[in-house]
Structure formats: structure tokens, C-alpha cells
């Protein structure tokens, strides 16, 4: 124990010694501290290098004066390290990060690495540098690095709003439905990703497009719009899937991308423009901003002390207009804030302790207080603005606090363009179709009610003629078998007790044109005693709509059967168990449950007042439901022929002494009522599941609190309390304290009438209302089953269309065969992955599957934007054709060429998930010519291409070079005949197996569109990749293994519920202007 305390005591000193060893002497000790400021030096950066240097120096002066005010002799200085990226053609923040990594290694080797690094704003550079072992223990403060790939880094602090915070806003805003101006939740969105965009917009939109965030997982529909043409087409499309569009940019971008297109009033465009103060100057808002909600940051609350005021006045308010410069200023203030605590407390400063000071803290920044969360990311108050229709400038609609994820309304009745001061639904409405459906539904219900009413009157007239008929044996020839079409009825099982009564047999037949049940009276040989005859005659005299009709007995062969009315829907137990046909929300509601209990009570009240007097076997399986949803009681009387048995419905006094009584029927009714209310198994209790134990505890449960089923009063509403109390009274241990069925009937009638505001309701009123309820449920079921059928049919069609061309599928469905066809001219594309065999050698089979799936899913998405057909993928080979099965003139060469350029642009930004940092190269070959196509085989049929054109296209790919599009002269000749101006270079003579030597070309782009193609490797770099690929894979695997424990720790963060950390989100975004 003493050793552990000693280790804990000297650990800060050990960390300090490690820091001194790492950064060199006199750079993080002796009251002298150095900051390394790194930024990429190019003109596209939001703030120039000179401006950043000036902001950092002014911040250092402020920190120095604060130390002087406390009497501390401390020196804080900065070393600037600008660098320029030149590995790729595009000189921008979306390029290679190798120079930044090399620079930080050079700084480390030279011994000039200070206490902290203020890194570049670029996400790519930060992602690589924050993982570098040489600065792993040092704080890295970034003014930018917005991407999700930089989330949850233990030594990274970000002073501008990261994409993760914006995702939180959209997740909560979409779910809100209780704001005065937003009363419905949103579940769909279009995301418009502009090609030319800023660093912040790039990563904000990539985060919204990512599929593993909470925001994306809750959406039912999400689509990506990549061009202004698609945006304008979606805006004017009446069949669009969503009314909400998210984009990032400025009002000028909204104007240029929408053009003159008129935006419908049901559309909401959410513009992300955080770092723009123009909205708070009360300038006149343009008309094209009427449908736009602007997500931005509120005006800053500046800290006007002497130093800051002088700096702002000297630079012409540059800090008030530039959030990036203010971020660099705050980075220095944050460092001084952390160092100051260690200097004043005279405690040793280790990198771990310094990083900890940058978590869950608030310090005074240049624009006011700055708050950092537990992961070192800044928390802000986001503001949503709208265009006021009366004032014609922007006003606040709501505020969102990223620290607490709380939303605060700024107004109750905004005067924006949308109707009724409310935002529209995200799903376009169906219009007058709803009214049409309602009219037809109501008409059908009225016709159905009239028909059923006539049938009921006819039945009553016929039954009156048979009333009071004496019992007699029915001749067996009058019991007819059911026809084949009638045997599909729902089987009714009367008095079913699976535990014991397994020998009881139920049969169906037809008597007097009615379907009846033949119940085996197995305890009788047909020679009934006088007492039994009296009981049977009593049953014949009973004719009540809540009791099944008894028609007599019949002898078939040597067996005696009772002939009983048949109810189509089966027992009440079956109905309660069937939660699909009788759902709680739409059918089995509280009113219907009361109605069922009321039906049983009325039947039992009539039975007790009749000559039969008692049931004796009342249970939920002896309550049956007819096709009008009327509950009827069956299997009553004849206790001398069918004596009662002990079961869960039996009253405790009859469990002790076998007998029947009216009060015992009341107890059985209470058990059935609990089944109806809870829709659970008979005699449900949480703490006892064995039926034999339940019977034992009921039979021997005399005392203050006898054993009864669960029915809790504390959690029920006001309407249910009276019913629950009535049911519990039926369970009383003392039979005399139980109510009779007349009282139960009157109590339920009073409760039931309260639902409709009337004291009495006729039988016809009850029947009509019950039929209306059943009709609504039937419509719901028909609609649901129809939708399921349509969904399955559409899914099968979509699957067929993905496997075979649409004309081929149509021909197979109509004729069952496909004729092969010759196409005079098509263009075929082949590509494969360079070094695929080596990649497979160092990857698990599942990693290979994931790698190919990531690549080809994005390829498939690119294909959707061109008139091409994907033939197949075999391993790493990818084959596409244009010009078949649908002929398109000379467009086949154009579409394949543009698709190849898009695919090559995407590969410049692709990164393997299991091998981060490893470049992936592909070869592409294109050739045009004739070919034949047809479906081959019976099992798993394939649409295959045949001819020399296929072989030549494959040879073009195999003789090509990495990151190059190898094109045959036949394709070039077709491109020359089109209006599209393609750029290409002559490669020279190339030997093609089977064809000899031909002049081939490299396709490099088009005149009218700029493709951000990766720079093809030189011969030296290509040879180096082949030679060093195995070593590069090994290093990448080692790096992943070293970071494995960290990734597992971070995967437990609440917002990453999938358990998988996200790398750069380029695989799913397909943004052609980004590169790793």
C-alpha cells in the first residue's frame, strides 16, 4: 500500500521529466513556455498567415500582462511553422497531410517542440497529426478540424463548432413536436452537398450524410442532392419525398443554386452559415430567403478590456468579423489559462494534467466566456433565424444550447412565410385523396349496417317459430356434413382444457341450414334419466342473444352429441390471444373491453334468472364470439351429464367441496374479467407461474389476504377504477360479499353509458356501434395487408431489376424466356484493384468483403447518375457497359467516359477502414465495339456479354497503369463525333493480346467540367508501391493495433452507440473534391 501511495505521489514529477525529455530544455519549465503554431500556407485559407501571426502575438501580450498582474515572472512565446502541401494537383485544405506530419517530426527532431501545438484548421492534417506518437502526449489545439473523424481524441481541443454539435441540433430539432411553430416530428430530409464549398461546410455536410449518427438512424428517408440541377428539379417536383432541404453556404449560394426557380410554400430550406454576422445587421432580406431558416451563431459578447479594445481598433474590427482569427486568439488564451493554474499552485505540470485543464472548463475569451465540454470541444448557443414578412429582415426563431441539448423558443407566433405561423410537415400531403377515401368508407359502412340489420330481423322471425319447442333426439340424417368451402371457417373449441380434457372431441356439421357444433356427451350412453331430460328441456327453452342456442341431441354411430350453435370467431380466449387481428390500439380498446364484460354479465344475469339457474363451468374458453363480435356464453347447464372440474376459474369454496353455485359463477366471472382487462394468461400473477401452485394457494388461502390474480388500482385512470373495484369484489373469499350478476350488469351498464352520454342504449344501438367498430378494424386490416403485399411485390421487382435489366425481367415475366440480341456498338468498362492479392494476404476474409463492399457500393451509386448497366463483379474486377440493353446512339462512349472519371475522382478520396492511411489504386480500361447479349442458364440466370469487344476491354484494363483511364482508339473516335469536349493524351503503341499493336490513349478529363483526379504515380512511385506494399500494410496494421485499446474506450461514448469509431467519412459521401 505504501508503494502505491509513493507511486501516485511521484507520478506528476515523472510525467514532467518525460515532457522535458520530449520537448527539450527550457521550453516547458523554469517559467518559460513555448507554443508551436502550425498552419497550411495557401490563399484559400479563411485567414492569411500574417493575420494569424498578428492575432497570436496580440494574445501572447495579453497572457504576458495577466501573469505580470499576478506578480509571476513567466514567459510565453510562440514559434510559427507554416507549410505548403504539394503532393496533389489541388492546392487546398483537402489534400495530402504528409507535409504536416513530416514537419512535426522535423520539429521534434530539432528539439524545438514546445508545450502545446496550435494545429491547422484542416481536418485531414489534424487527423494525422493528432495520431502521431511524437505529440501524442502534448495538447493539440485546433481552430477548425470540424470532421467526425476528429471526435473524441484525448489530446485534441477544438475552438470552433465541430460537426458533432450540429448533428445534435438536427437530431433534437427533427424530434420536436411541442414548439408553438413546430407541432409535428420530422422523419425525412434532402441533403444538398455543393461541389465548391468551404472547409467547414464540407465536414458539416459529410457528417449529416454519415449513416452511423443518431440523426441519420432516426430518419425514414434521406437522399443526397449533388448538383444545382438536382436541387431545382427536387424543388419543383410535386412527388418529392420530403419538404425539408439542408444545405451549407451563404445567401448568395442559395440565389445562384436555385436560380429563378420559384420555391413552393411547403418547402423548408435550412441554411448552415455559422461564421457570418451579416444576418444580425438588419439588412433587407432578399425574396429568395423567404423559405430559408438560417442556422448560425449569435453575435459575440466581446470582452472589451484595454488590450482587446486597442487591438480591435487598430485592425479595423477584424476580430469581430473573423471567427477563425478569434479562434487563434482564444487558443493562446486557453493555453495561458491552463498554465496559470499550475504556476499559481506551484504544482508540477505534466502533459496529462495540462490536457485535463482543457476539459470541462470555462475561460474568458476574446469574445466573452468560452466553454469546453468533456471531450475538449467548444459548446455554443446556436441560433435559427427566419425572414420576417413584416419587417423584411432576419429575426430569431429559436436557440439551441449544445451543452445541455435544450431548445428555447424566441417567439410564439413568427411572421414567416409558412401558413398559420407553423412550419409545414416534412412529408408532402396527399390532398383530396383523404376526403375521397372517407366518403367511400362511410358509404360502405352504411350499406353493411343495413344488410346486417335485415339479416338479424329475418333470423329473429325464424327463431320465434322454433321457440319453446320441446327437446327430442334429432335424426342423424338431418345433420349434414359441411361443404368444402365451409370447412375453412375458424375452428371453435368449446370447453377446451389442454391440461386434461384432451379426449373431448368437437365436430362441425350443418343443421337446419346453420353451422352447428357437435359436442360429445361422452358420459352418456343416450339413455338419459328423468333429471337429465329435465335439464336438457331447460336448455331448449333458453333463447337469448348472449347465450348460444341448444338444438337437441343426436346419435351418430354409437356416440351421443349435443347440437349447439356455432360462433365463427372462436372462444374469447382465442380473441384475446390474437393481438394481430384484434389490436389494442384500434380495436380492443377500453370501451370494447367493457362491452365484452357487459355481454357476459347480461348473459349470466339471464341464465341465473332462468330455470337453469347456474352455469357451473364458466370460463373464457366457454365464452364464444360470433361474426358480429357479440359475446355469447356456451356449455352451460347439464351438470349431471357434464360435471364441473377444478380449474383456475373455480371458486375457492368449490375447490374445497365440489359443487356449483351462482356465487361460484360470479367468482369465475371475475377471473375472466381480469383476462379481458390485461389480455394476459388466465389468473395472471407476476410472482407465480405454475397452475398447480395457484390452485393450491387459492384452495388453502384462507386469511386476511387470500391469493388472487394481479389487478393494481394505483396505476389506473379515473374511468378504470370503478371497473377494477367491481372485479375485485367478485373475488371475495366470502361468497355472500360477492355481487350478483344483476348488480354487475347494472354497474357496467352505467359505466358503458358514460362513454356515450346516455343512460340507456338499445340493443340495435349497441349492435350498430359494434359493427361500425368492426368495420373500421376490418378496413385497417385490409389496408395493412394490401400495403404489405404491395411492398413485397415492389421489393421483388426491385431485386429483379438489380439482378437483370428491366426489359429482360419484363420478358421473363411475360414469356418465360429471353431472346439473345446483337448490338452494333457499345462501350465496355473494366477496372481492378492494384495489389489486391497482397491486400487479401494481410486481411481477414471479412475485411476483404467489407473493403470490396465499401468500394463497389460507392461505384454503384456513381452508376445511378449515368446511362450505364453494371454487368458483374468478380473478385476485384468491375465490369460496366453502356449502349445495351437500351440503345443510346453515341452516348454510350460519353456515359462510360464520364462514369470512369467520376470513379477515378472518388478513388482519390477513398480510405480502407481496416488499413487507414494506405493508398488504394485502380486500373481502368475502356473499349467500344459490337457485342451480343443474352441470359445464360436456368438456375441463377445471368445477363452476359459475348464478343471480341469484351476481351479487348479486359486487355485495355490489364495493360493500363494505376490511377489511369486507358482508352482504345475506337472509343476516342466516337467521342470526337459528340459535342462533349474530352481531354485525352496519346499513350503510344500498346500490344494487346489477340489484336496486336494499337495506338491507345489516356483519358484525363473534359473541357466543361473540372474533375479532381488524383495524380497518377510516376514509374518510380509505382514500382515503390509494388515493392513496399506488404511493408506499408504491416505498418498500418501495427498502427491499428496500437490504437485498438483507445478505440474500444471511445466506442462506449453515448453518441457512438454502434460501438464503431468513424474514420474520414469519404466512403459514404462520395464527394469528388476531397482527397486523403
N, C-alpha and C positions, 0 to 999 in steps of 0.2 A: 504493500500500500504506500509506503514511504517513497519507494522508487517511482510509482505512478505520479504522486504529487510532485516529485522533483522534476520529472519529465515535463509535466504540464507547466511548471514554473519557468523552465529554461527554454520552452518551445518558441516563444516570441523572439528571444535572443538568437536562437538557431536560425529562424526564418530571416532575421535581419542579416546575419552573416551570409546566408545564401544569397540574399539580394545584393550585398556588397560584392560578393564573388561574381555575380552575374553581370552587374552593370558597371563595375569598375569603381575605383575610389573617388571620393569627393563629389559624387553625383546624386547620392541619396542619403547623405549623412553629414554630420558637422554643420547642421543648419544650412546646407546648400543642396538645392533640389533642382533637377533638370527635367524638362518635358521635351519629348521628341514629337514634332508636328509634321505629319506626312499627308500630302495631298497630291492627286494626279494633276499635272500641269497641262491643261488644254483649254481651248477657248469655249467649249460647250459647257464647262462647269458653271453653276449658277453664280458663283462669286470668284473673282480673279484671285490669283496668288498674292498679289500686292495688297489687296483689300484684306485678305485673311491675315497676312503678316501684321498689318496695322491694327486689326482688331485684337489679335493675340498680345501684341506689345502693350496696347492700352489696358487690357485686362491684367497683364503682369504688373503694370504700375499700380493698379487698384489693389491687387493682392499684397504688393510690397508695402503700400501705405497702411493697409489694415494690420500687417504684422508690426509696423512701426508704432501704430497707435496702442498696441498691447505691450510695447516695450521689448519685443523679441527681435533679436538680430538674425533674421532669416533672409536668405537669398533664393529667389525662384527665377529660373531662366528657361528659355526655350531654344531648341535647335530645329531649324526648318529643313525638311528633306523633300523638296518637290521632285517628282519623277514623271516620265512620259512613257506611255505604252506604245509599242510599235510592232508588236508581233502580228497583228491582224491589219487588214486594209483599213477598216473603220477606226478612226482615231476618236474614241469616245469612251464613256464610262462603262459601256457594255462589252468590253474587250478583255484580252488576257490579263491575268493578275500576276504573271510570272515576275515582271519587273519589281512589283511591290514586295514580293517575297524575297527576291534577291537583295533588294535594298535593305530590308530589315536584317537579313543575315550579315550584310556588309557592316551595318551599324553595330551589330552585336560583336562581330569580329574585331572592329576597330576600337572597342571599349567605350564608345560614346553613347550607348543605350542608357537612357535616364530612368526616372522612377515610374513614368507613365508614358503612354503613346496616345496622341490625339490622331486617330487614323483618318483615312479618306472617307468620303461620303458614299463611295461606290460599294454596293452590296457584294459584288464579286471579290473585290480586293479585300474587304473586311472579312468575308467568309474564309478566305485562305489564310489571312494573317492571324485571325483570332485562334486558328487551329495550329499555328506554328509553335513548335516546342520552345523556341528561344524566347518567346514573350508570353508563354502560357501562364506564367505566374505574375505577370505585370498587368495593371489595369489598361484597357484599351477603350478610349472614349471616342465615339463616332458621332459626327453631325450628319446623319443620314443612315445608310445601311438599313433600308426600310424592309427588306425582304423577310419572308417567314424563315428562310434558311439561317438567318442570324438570330433567331429567337432562342432564349434560354441558354446563352453562352455565359459561363460562370465568371469570365473576366471582361465582358463587354458591357459598356454603358452607352445608351443611345439618347441623344438630347433633342431629337425631332420625332414626331409621332410615327411609330412603326406601323406596318400593315396589320399586325395582330390587333391593335387597338381599334382600327377601322372595322375589322371583321366582327369585333364585339358589338360595335354600334349597329351594324346592319343586322346581326343576329337578333338583338333585342328590339330594334325598330320594326323588323318584319313581324315579330310576335305580338306587338302592341295592338290591342283592340279596345282599350278603355280610355283613349285620349279623346277630347271633345271633337277633334278634327280627324280622327282615325278610329273607326269603330269595327273594323274587320282586320283579321290577321292576313298577311300576305304569304304566299307559298310559291311564287314564280317570279322570274326575272330574266331580262335580256342584259347581257354584259357586253358593252361596246368597247373593244380594245383598238385604239388608234395605233397606226404604224409609227408615225412620228410623234413621240411623246417624251416627257421629262423622266428623269431618274425616279422621282417619287411616284409618278403615275404608273410607270412600268411595273413597279413592285406592288403598288396598291391593287392594280387590276389583276396581276398574276395571283395575288392572294385570294381575291374574290373568285377567280376561276379554279383555284385549287379544290380538289374533291374531298379532302380529308378534314376540312374545317367544320365547326358547328354550323356555320351559316349555310354551307353547301349541303350538308347532310339533311337539314330540315326542309330543303326545297323539293317540291314535287316536279318542278320544271325549271330548267336553266339552259340557255343557249348563248353562244358566243357570236357576236357580230364583229367582223374584222375590216370591213370596208365601208366608206360613206354610202355606197350604193345599197349595200345590205341594210344599213340603218334607215335610209329613206324608204326602201321597199317595205321594211317592217312597220314603219310609222303609218304608212297609208294602207296596209293590209288589214281588211276587216276581220280576217280569220286568224289574226295573230294569237299566240298562246298566252301572252302576258301584256299588261298595260304599263309595266314598270321597266325603265331602262336606266342602267347605271353607266356613267362614263366619267372620265377624268380629263381635266383640261381647264380652259378658260372660256368666258362668254364668246370670244372670237372663234374658238374651236366649235362651239355649238352652232354659230352662224354659218361657218364655212362648210361644216359637215352636213347640216340639214338643208342648206341652200334655201331655195324659195318654197320648200315643201311645207304645206300647212299641217300643223300638228293637231290631231283630234283632242277634244277636251277631256277625254277619258285617259289620256296618256300622262304619266308622271316621269319626268327625266330627272334623275338625281346626279348632279354635277359635283365631283370631288375636286375642290380647289382650296386646299388648306392654307397655302402660303401666299395669299393675295388679299391685300387690305382694301381693294377698290370698292368692295360691297358696302363698306361702312361710311362712305363719304357722301351718301345721299345723292348720288348722281342719278340722272334719269335712266331707268331701265328700258332696254330695247324690247320690242314686242315679242321677239323670238325667245325671250326668257320667261314668258308668262307661264309656261308649262314646266318650268325648271325649279327644282329645290336645290339650293346650293349648300353643300357640306363644307364648312370652313372653320377656321379658328377665330375666336373673338379678338377684338382689338386688345393689344397688350397694355398692361398696367405698369408703366415704366417706373423704375427706381431712380428718381432724379436727385441723387446725391451730387456733390460738386464734380467729381471725376467724370461720371457718366454724362452729366449735362454739358460739360465742356467738350467732351468727345463728340456728342451728338451735334452740337452747334458747329464744331469745326468741320465735320464731314457732311454737313447738309442733310441731317436726319437720315443718314444711310442705314443706321441700325434699325430705325423704325420701319424701313421698307424692305429689309433683307433678313429673313429668318435664319438663313444659313450663317451669315456673319454673326448674328446674335448668338447662334448656337456655338460657334467657336469661342466667342467671348465667355459664354456660360461654361464651356469646358474647362477653361483656365480657372474660373471662379470655383467650380466644383473641386478641382484639384486643390486649390488653396483652402477651401472649406474642410477637406479631409485632412490635409497636412496640419492645419491649425490645431485640430483636436489633439494630435499626437504631441505637437510642440508644447502646448499649454499643459497637458497632463504629464509630460516628460516620460511617456511610455514608449517602448521600442516600436518602431513602425516596420511591419512586415508587409509584403505584397498582399497576403491573405487579409490582414486587418485593414489595409487601405481599400481593397475591393469591397470589403464588408461595409465600409463607411459610405460607399456609393449605392447601397441598397436600403430601401425603406427610409429614405431621408428627404428632408426639405431644406433648400438653401436659397439665399437671396441672389437672384439672377439679375441680368441687366434689364429685363422687362418685368421684374417682380419675382415673387416666390416661385421656385421650380421644385416639383415633387417627383421623386423616382420610386418605382414600385419594387417589389421583392426581387425582380429579375434585372433591375438597373435600367428599365425603360421609363421614359417620361410619361406622366399622367397629365391630361389636359381636359378642358371643357370644350367639347365640340359644339358647334352651333349650326343649326339648319335654318336657312333663310328662304323667304319666298318673295315674289314680286307683288307688292300691294297694288290693287286695281284702282284705288282711290288716290293714293299718294304717288304712285308710279316710281317707287324706288324700293329697295330691299328692306324687309323687316324680319326680325327673328320669329321663328315658329316654335322651336323647342331647343333645349340644351341637353347634352349628354355628358355625364361625368365618367371618364374612363376608369377612374379609381374604384368607384362603387357600382358602376354599370347602372346608374339611376338616370331616368329621363325626367326632365322638368319642362312643363309646357310654358311657353312665353305668352300665349294668348288663348282665349277660349273660342273666339269667333274670327278666324283670319279672313281677310277680304281678298283671298286669292281667286284664281280663275275657275276653280272647280265648284260644282254646284253644292248648295246647302252648307257651305263653309266646311265641307268634309272632303278628304282625299278619296278618290274613287277606288273601287275594288281592283285587285291586281289581275283578276280574270275577266275578260270581256263578257258582257251579259248576253243572254240568249234572246232577249227581246220578246216579241209577241208569242213565241212558242209556248211559254208557260201558260198564258191565258187559253190557248187552244187546247192544251192537254187538260187543263182544269175543266173546260166545258165538256169535252168528251167523257172525262171521268165521271162528272156529275150526272150526265145523261145515262151512262151505263149503270150507275148505282140506282137511279130511279126505276129504270126498266127491270133490273134484277129484283128490287123490292116488290114491284107489282106482280111479277111472275111467282115469286115465292109466296106472297100473300094468297094468291089464287090457289096454289097447291095446298097451302095449310087449310083453307076453308073446305076444299074438296076432301082432304083427309079427315077433318072433323065430322063432316056429313056422313062419310062412310063408316067411321068408327062408332058413331052414335047408333047405327043399326046393329052393331055387334055387342053393345053394352049389356051387361047383366046376363050374358049367355053363360049357362052352366058348364062346369068342367066335364070333359069327356076325353076318351082316347081319340087322338087324331089318326085316321087311317094312314098307313105308311105311304100309300100311293099318292097322297096329297102333298107329301114332302118331295119336292123336285130338286134334282142337282142343279148347281149353278152353271150358267153358260161360261164359255172360256173367257169372254170379255169381262165377266163379272168377278172372276176369281182374282183379279188384280187389285181388288179392294183392300184397304188396310185391314189387317187381321186383328180382330178383337179378342182379347184373352180375359175372360171373366173369372174372377176369384182366383187369379194366378198367384200362387205362393211357391216361388222357386225353391225354397228351403225344404218343403215337404211334399206339396201336392203335385208331384211330378207325373203321377199316373192319371190325373184328370185330363180328359180328352174333350176338345172343343171342335165342333164341326159346323159348317155353314150349309145352308140349304135355302130353298125358296118355298114359302107357304103363303097362299092367297096373294100371289104376285109381289110378295115382300120378302126381302132377305132376312133370314132369321138365324139365330144361334141354337144349335142342338147341344144342350148341356147334359152330360152323362150323370144320371142319378144312380151312381154305382152301388149305393147302399140299398137299393130297392130292386126287387125281382119283378115288379109290376103288380103284385098283389097288395095294393095299398090297404091299410087299416082304415077304420072309420075316422079316426083322428087325423090321419094323413089326408084323407079325402076332404075333410072339412078345411084343412089348411090350404089345399090346392084350390078349392072353391073360393076361398077368401082372396087368393091371388087373382083368380079370374075376374073378380068384381072390381079390382083396382084399375082405374084408368085416369092417370094424372100425368101432366106433361113433364114432370120432373121425376117420374118413375117409369122404368121400362115395362112394356106390356108383356104379360104372360098369356100365351095362347092355349096351352094344354100340354099333354104328354103324348109321345109316340113311341111305339115299339118297333125297332128295326133289328132284324135277326133275333138275337136273344137279349138285346140291351134296351133299356128304357131311357129316353131322353126327355128333358123339358124343352119346350119350344118357346124361345124368348126373343123379344125384339132386338134387332141388330143395330148398333150405332157405329157409323163409319169411321169415326176418328179415334176409336180405341178408348182405352181407360184414361182416367185423369192422370194417373201416374205416367203414362206414355206421353201425354201432352206436356206435363211439367218437365219431363226429361228432354223433350225435343226443343232445344233453345234456338235452333236454326229456323224452323217453320213458325215458331211462336216466340219471337224475340221479346225481351223485357221492355226495350225502349219504345217499340212501335205497336206491340200487340198486347203482351202480358203486362199491362200497366196496373197501377193500384186499383183503378176503377174496375178493371176486368177481374182482378182477384176478388174484390168484394162481391162482384156479380156471381162468380163461381161459388163462393161460400154461401151467398144468398140462395142460389139454386138448390144446393144441398140441404140447407135449412128448411126451405119450403117443401121439398120432397119428404124429408124426415118428419116435419110437422104434420103433413097429410097422412103419412104412414102411421104415426103414433095415434092419430085420431080415428084411423080405420079399424076394421075388425082384426087385422093382422097384428096391430098394437106395437110390435117390436121388430127390429131388424136382426140383431144378433151377430152379424158378420160385416159390419160397416167398416170399410177401409178404402183407400184411394184407388185400389185396383177394382173395387166394386162400384166405383163412380165412373160412368162412361159418358162420352161426348159425341153428340150426333153431328151431322154435317152443317147444322145451323148454329153450332157452338153452344147448344143448350146442354147443361149437365144433367144427367139422369142417374138415379140410383137403381142398382140391379142386385140380384142374388139375395133378395130379402125373403123372410118367411121360411116355411118348410123346415123348421128347426128339428122336427122329429125325423125328417128324411136326411137332412144335411146338418148334423150337429156342429156347433161352432168349435173352433180350435183356439188355442192360446197363441197369440202373436203380439206384435208391438202395438197394435191398435186396441187390444183387450184391456178393459178397465181393471185396476188392481184388485177389486173385490172378486172379480170373476176369474182372475189368475189364481186366487187362493181357493175359490169354490166355484167350480164350473157351472155357469148359469148364464142367462141373458136377462137384460132389463132395459128399460128406457133410459135410465140414468147411465147405464153402461154404454148405450149408443151415444149419449152426449159426450162422454169421455173420448170415444173413438172419433167423434166429430172434431174435438179439439186437436187430436193428433193430425188429422187431415188438414185442418186449418193451418197448422204450423208448416206442413209440406207446401201448401199453396203460397203462404207468405214468403218463405225463404227459398222455395224451389230447390230444396236440398233433399237428401235421402230421408226416409221415414225415421222419426224420432231422432233428429239430428242433435248431437251434442259435441262440443269441442274436445271433451276430455274422455269420452268413452265411445269406442267404435264397434265393439263386439256385441252382437244382438242378444246372445245368451246372457251376457253380463247385464245388459239393460233390463231384460225380463226379470232377472234375479233381483236387481236393485229396486225395480218397481214393485214386485211382489212382496219384498221384505223391507220396504221403505217407509214403514210407519214411523211417525215422529213429527217434529216441528216443521221440518222442511223435507218432504218426500222427494224422491228423484223424478225429475221431469225434463222434457226437451228444453233446448235453449230458445229463449224469446226475450230479448233485453228491451226494457222500456226506456232506458236512459238515452238511447241514441235515435229514437224515432221522432217524427214530427207530430204536430198537433192532431192531424187527421188520423194518424195511425194509433194513437194512444188508446182511444176508446175500443178499437178492434182488438188490440193486444190484451187489454184488460178483460174483454169478453172471452177471448180464447183461454186465458189463464184460469178464468172461473170455471171453465169446462173441465179442468184438470184437478179440481178439488178432491182431496182424499176422501172427504165425507160426501157420499153421493147426494145427500139431501141439500147440500150447499151448491150443487150444480144447477144452472138454469135449465128449464125445459126448452124444447125446440120452438114453442110458440113465442117465448120471450126472445130467444135468439133471432127468430125471423123478424119480429117487430123492431129489435135493435138494429139489425142490418138494414131493414127497410128504411129506417130513419136516417142512417148513415148514407145509404145509397141515394136517397132523395136529395141530400145536401149537395151532391155533385151537380144536380140539375135545377136546384132552386124550387122544387115542388115537393109537396108532402105525399103525393100518391102518383104512381105510374102504372098504366095499364100493361097488360101482357103484350099487346101489339106494339106499344111504345118501346117496351124493353126489347122485343124481337127486332123491330126496325133498327133501333140503335145498335144492337148486336150485329146485325147484318151489315150495317154501314162500317162498323169497326172491322169486321172480317173482310169486307170488300177492299178497304184501304190496305189491309195487310196483304191480301192477295195481289193487288196491283204492285205493291212494293216487292213481293217475291218474284212476280213475272218480270218486272223491270230489272231486278237484280240478276236473275238467271239469264235474261236476254243480253245484258251487258257482259256477263261472264262468257257467254257463247261468242259474242262479237269480239271480245278481247282475245279469246283463244284462237278464233279464226284469223284475226289480224296478225296475231303473233306467228301462227303457222305460215301465213303468206310472207311476212317479213323474213322469216327464217329461210323460206324457199328462195326469195329474191336475193338473199345474201349468198346462197349456195349456187344458184343458177341465174342466168339473165332472165329478165321479165318476159320477153317473147317465148323463150324456151319453157318457162314454167307454165305460161298460158297454153302452149301447145301440148304439153304433157297432161295438163288438167283436162283439156278438151278432147284430145285424140289418143293420149297414152303413148305417143311416140314423137320423135323429133327428126326431121329430115336433115342430113348434113348439107352444108351450104358453102359455096366458093365465093370469096371476097377478093375483088380485083386488086385492092390496095388498102393496106392497113399499116399502122406503125406499132412496133412492139418494143417494150421497155424491159430490160433485165438489170438487176443490181444484186450485189452480195457484199458481205462484211469482210474487210481485210483483217486477216489474223483470227478468223472465227475459230479455227481449230485450237489455236493456242488459248483463246479465251475459254473455250469449253474445258480444256485440260485443267485450268486453275479455278473452275467454277463448279458448284454443285448442279445436278440436273435441274433442280427447281430454280436456281439462279439463272440458268440458261433460258428456261421457259419464261421467267419474268423479264429478262433482258429482251428477248425477241418480241414478247407481248408489248412491252413499252415502246419499242421501235415501230412495230407494224401497226399498232393502234393509231399512232400519230400519222403514219403513212396513209392508213385507211381514211383518216379524217381529211387529209390533204386531197385524196382522190375524190371526195364528195364535191369539191369545187371545180372539177374538170369533167369533161365528157369522155370518160375512160371506163374500162371494165377490168377489174382485178381477176386474173386467171387463176393464180395459185401461189402459195409459198411452200417451198421445200427446204427445210433447214433454214439457212440464212439467205437463200435465193428468193427474190421477189419479182414476180412477172406481171406486167400490166399491158393491155392492148387498147387501142382506140381505132374506131372505124368498123367495129363489129361488136355485138350483133346488129347494131344500128349504124347504117352508113351515114357519114357526115362530110362527104366531099373531101377537100384538102385539110379540113380542120383536125384530122387525126394526128398529123405531124405537129401541128401547133399545140394541141392539148397535151400530148405526151411531152413535148419540149418544155412547156411551162410547168407541167407537173414535176418534171425532173429538176428544174431549177428550184421549185418550192421545196422538194425533198432534200436537195443538197443544202439549201439555206437552213432547213431545220436541223440537219446533222451537225451543222456548225455550232449549234447550241445544246446538243444532247449530251447528257452525262449519265453513266451507268450508276444505278443505285448501289450495287454491291461493290463497285470499284470506282469510288469518287476520284476525280482528277485525271482519269485515264482517257486519252483521246480515242474516239471511235471513227474510223474511216470506212467509206464505202466506195465501190467502183460501179459506174453506171454505163450501160451500153444501149444504143437506140438504132433501130434499122427499120426501113419501110419496104413493103413489097406485098405480093399476093399470098393468101393462105386459105386453107379450108378449116371449117369449124363444125363440131357436132358433139352430141352426147355419147359417151362411150360407157358401156357396161349397164348392168341391170341393178345390182346392189351397189349402193353409194355411187350413183352415176356422176360423172364429171364432164364438164364442158371443156373440151380440149381443142388445141390448135395444132394444125399439121402443115408442113411445108418447109422449104429451104429458108424462108424468111425467119422462122423461129430459130433455126440453127445459127443463122448469120447474126441475129440479135444477141444470142448467147455468146458467140465468138467476139462480138464487139465489146461485151462486158469483160470477158476473160482477158482480152488483150489491152484493156484500158489501164488507167492509173488511178490511185486513190484520190478522192475528192475531185474527180474529173468526170465530165459527161462526154463519152466517146460516141460520136455520131457518124453514120455512114453517109456517103455521098448521095444516095437515093433520098434520104431524109432532107439533106441540105437543099437539093433541087426542088423538093416540094415546098419547103419554107420560103424559097426565093419567089415562088409563084403566089404567095399570100401577101396580105397587106401588113403583116406583122414584121417589124424590123428586128431580126435576131442578130446577136453578136456571136461570132464564132472565129476560131483560129484554125488554120490548116496544120494538121499534125505531120502530114507527110505520108509516105508509103508504109502500109502496115500489112503484114502477112496474115491472112485469115484462112484457117484450115478448111479445105474443101472448095475455096474460091480463089486462092492465090493472093497476089499483092494488089491492094487497092489504096486509093487516096482517102484518108479519113480525116475527121475534124474534131476539135474541142468546142463544145457549146459553152459560151461564157456569159450570156445574159441577153437583154433586149434593150432597144433604144428608148422605149417609152416607160419603162419601169425599172427601178433600181433594186436589184437583188443583193442582199448582204451575204454573199457567198464566202465561205471560208477559203483562206489562201491555200492552194494545193501545196503539198510538201515538195521540197526540192528532192533531187535524186539522193543527195546525201542524207536528208532527214528521213526519206522513205526507207533507205537501207538501214538507218539507225533504228527506226521503229521495228523493222523486221528482226534486227539483231537483239534489241533491248526490250522487246515486248514482254517476254517472260519475267525479266527483272522488274519492269515497271509494274506488272500485275502483282508480283510478290511484295513490292514496297507498298502498294495500295492496300493489299490485304493486311499487311503488318500495321499500317496506319489505322485501318478499321478496327483491328483487334485491340490496339491501344486505346481507342476511343469508345470501345464497347461498353465498359462499365459506366462511363459518363452518359452514354445514350440511354442505357437502361434506367438510370436515375431520373433523367429528364422525361422519360416516357410516362412517368407517373404523375406528371403535371396535369391539372384538371382539364385544361383546354386541349390536351393531346390524348383523348380517351382511346384512340385506336392503338396506342402503345407504340407507334412508329414515328420516329423523328423525320421531319421533311427536309430533303436536300433542296437544291435550287429547283424551283417549280417551272422547269422549262419543258419537261417531257409532256406534261398535260396542257401547257399553254400554247405551244406551237407558235410562239412569237418569233417571226423570221428575222427580227432585227437584233436579237440577243445572242451572245456567244459566251461559252465558258472558256 
